[in-house]
């Protein structure tokens, strides 16, 4: 399973949760990633930011896969 497939499955699983379970998942994820979260560096200009995003083929592919996965969702 590719990383993008795994991420999409995780997002869908989390999205299906509610209440206390959702709070627990949030806490678990936050605790697990607290040492691994990279601080975002501000982009000097909006135009430069869009250019950099367009060059990131992997993230564009993941975003497209996510969008495709949501097209037939009844909950949307």
Helices and strands as residue ranges (DSSP letters): H 3-15, H 19-33, H 46-55, H 57-70
